[in-house]
Amino acid sequence: MIHSSLIQALLTYSRAPVIPRLWFTIWWFSLRVDGKHLADFILHGLYTGSRKETILAMHIDTPSLTGGHVDTVQGILYRKPRGKSETAKRQRPARLPSRYLAHLRRQAKRGRRYVVEDYRGNRVGDIRKGWSRARELAQELARARGIEIDLSDVTPHTLKHTAITWALQKGASIWETGGYFSTSPETINRVYGHHSPDFQKGAIDALNRSR
């Protein structure tokens, strides 16, 4: 199941130990208390790196003028609403990872209309309260382990940072990462490039060969 696989991935992520603890805590909280919609939000953010507004407006298998949609038949994510012009904030299509696509297909079979919806089947328009409470729980969890951390700057956009970082650490090229996350390669290289195992590899190899 995607739930256990994601949790395992977060728990084994060692480069930034606070991040998996945060996501695991938010995941636990959302499943237990918040009607699962925050968990669905986190999943989509970690797998697609989409912005908060894009995720909350995301439909399942239904093109819309008000939001993007996931095509669970073709396995394509369309971030941009139908008919919307391209803006500086890129919202380009991307293929969906097979594991997350399987999860979305199960949701589609259950009649889900939105990626993030409440127990009544309505689209969730705001996650601020749930997100704030989950951050508090993460800090309490850390404090119980003798760790004092300030997560006040952890926002939904942190999901995109995490997704890009993981992609680079697992060997995706800067060009491919930029295309998938609708972010310019220049930005990927400038902000996240140091996470890639190939970061400055050419220069280091040349220096190692120098006399």
Secondary structure, 3 states (H helix, E strand, C coil): CHHHHHHHHHHCCCCCCHHHHHHHHHHHHHHHCCCCHHHHHHHHHHHHCCCHHHHHCCEECCCCCCCCEEECCCCEEECCCCCCCCCCCCCCCEECCHHHHHHHHHHHHCCCCECCECCCCCECCCCHHHHHHHHHHHHHHHHHCCCCCCCCCCCCCHHHHHHHHHHHHCCCCHHHHHHHCCCCHHHHHHHHHHHCCCCCHHHHHHHHHCC
